Structures are given as structure tokens and as C-alpha cells.
Amino acid sequence: MNELTQLSGQAFWLPVIFIGLMGLAFFIYAILDGYDLGVGILLPKDSEQQRDTMIASIGPFWDANETWLVLGIGILLIAFPTAHSMILFHLYLPVTVMLAGLILRGVAFDFRAKAPADHKDLWDKVFKTGSLLASLAQGYMLGMYIMGFEQSIAAALFATLSAICVTAGYSFIGAAWLVMKTEGELQVRAARLTRKCAWLMGLGLITVSIVNPLVSDTIFQKWFGNPLMILLMVIPIFCFVLLFIVDTYLRRFPYRNDLGCWIPFASAIMIFLLSFIGLAYSFFPDVVPGKLNIWQASSAPESLMFILYGAIIVLPTIIFYTLFSYRVFWGKATQLKYH
């Protein structure tokens, strides 16, 4: 606290701005790459036509969605180099697994369209495997990060639980995306998967919400030793209200003229947002829980100010082309064509 009282002006606010920008990048990544990882995880074994439609639904977007991951890690490296070194030192194995999964997805996406017909099923399995590996690795990394990279059986078990929860969350938002982007039998199948994945993710949220305060006195005090506790309870309550809305809507699916097909996906985004706000509140101002805060890990104010000018140009550009691409390819998924 004494160190913070000595900070003022740029030295105080620039790290706050950059942790906000980094958080925004990772949040948008979780939404955008989350749904296309989820679609990959849910690829069915029994219908090549449905697999084609599912992959077509993410075809124009999936590669660009990973831009947000690159941006988030880039901000971490440039704005918080000490934290970047510490995080990658502890997570190099799951990061390697994640990168292997993303590479498998990229290779399989192209090869499935150009390989001989009898090899297409193989590349679909590779795409599914890559999606699953990347999702599990990201969830495991999140769990280890929350545990402050503690080397213990309890931390490993919590990270494994986190891996399952994140994978369930990605499957949920991926299935919700298919409800919005597809039609017919696949859309009905996606509706059933959305309900199952939603409550599996809800169970995971309950478990993580119980375990987190138990393993960290700091988190317990922030949530339960705070006069704002009643206000903070809005976060988990609203999450489960949204899950109930999704389940109620999909119970009678489909509706005439595709009425409200966007509701599950919009609800998934809100649940992700509320979960992200809860995590941010739990750990701010730490950039590495229990080890480094944003001011200890940040680059010099002069460097951050220079980088901020670049971010003011780059971030709106990425947002613009992301919105533009989704506007161009809005509507139901159609067959992908390669020339």
C-alpha cells in the first residue's frame, strides 16, 4: 500500500489502462474463439453433412478470432514483461499443448477440404482433437493462474476442474452459435446440446465459485468480508437466471420463423461477461495472483505511453474489421467453397 501512495499520474493510471486493454482482448477472444473451439469440439461422428455445415458456420471467422489472443499476449509481453516471464515459465507445457491444438485445427481446416474424400473423416477428427486440446489447455492454464502457480496436488486438481469447466463453456457457446447460424435437423440437435452444455457449465461455475474462496483468503474477504457482498451476489444470481432463460427457451425449440434464435448466444455472451467481471474483481490489481500487482510488473511509464499511442490506432482497427467481417457474413451458414 505504501508503494501505491507514492505513485501518481502516468505511473499509476497507465498500468490500469493496459490491464483493462489486456482484459478486453482476452474477453473478446474467449467469446469469439470460444464459440469456434466449441463448434470443433461438438463435431458429430454420424453425419458428414452436419460436420460440413458446422465448419462452414465458422469458416469466415475462426482464423481472425485468434487475433485477439495474439493481441492479449502481446500486451502482456510489452506492458507487463515481468509477469509475462513468470506466467510462461510456469505454463510452458500447457501453452505448448494449446499451440499444438491450434496448429492441428489450422492444418485440418484446410486439408479436410482438399484431401481425397476417404481422408476427410480423418481430418475432421484432427480438427475435433485440436479444438479439444486447445480448450482443455486454456482451462488448465486458467486454473493454475488462479492458484498462483502453486505446485501441489490440490492446485493440479483445481486446474483440471477448470479445464473441464472452460471446455464445457466453449461447448455451450459453440452450440448456441449453431442454434443461431444453422437450420433444420442440425439446429434442433444444437439446441439439445446447448441445454446439456449450459447446465454442465453451470455446475462448473458453482464448483469453482465454492472452491475459489476456500483456497484464497484474499478472495474470501473480497466477496464475503465486503459491505458490497449483496451487490456482488447479483453476478452468480444473474448467471443462473440467464441459464434458466436459455433452458426454458430451448425446451420448446424450434419456433416459427426462427424466432429468438439469437437468445442462447446472447445469453452465453452475458454469462461469459459476468464470469469475467467476477474473476477481474477477485484478482485486481494483481497481474499474477498473490505475487505481482500491475504496478510492480509494468514497463516504464514512458514506454507504456508510447505503446498506448499504437494501441489507440491498432485496437479500433481490429474492432472495425471484426465487426465488418461479421456484418458481411451475417445470416445462416452456407457451404464453404474453395477455388
Secondary structure, DSSP 4 states (H G I P E B T S, - for coil): -HHHHT--THHHHHHHHHHHHHHHHHHHHHHHHHHHHHHHHT--SS-HHHHHHHHHHHTTTHHHHTHHHHHHHHHHHHH-HHHHHHHHHHHHHHHHHHHHHHHHHHHHHHHHHHS-GGGHHHHHHHHHHHHHHHHHHHHHHHHHHHTTT--SHHHHHHHHHHHHHHHHHHHHHHHHHHHHH--HHHHHHHHHHHHHHHHHHHHHHHHHHHHHHHH-HHHHHHHHSSTTHHHHTHHHHHHHHHHHHHHHHHHT---GGGTTTTHHHHHHHHHHHHHHHHHHHHHTTEEETTTEEHHHH---HHHHHHHHHHHHHHHHHHHHHHHHHHHHT-SS-------
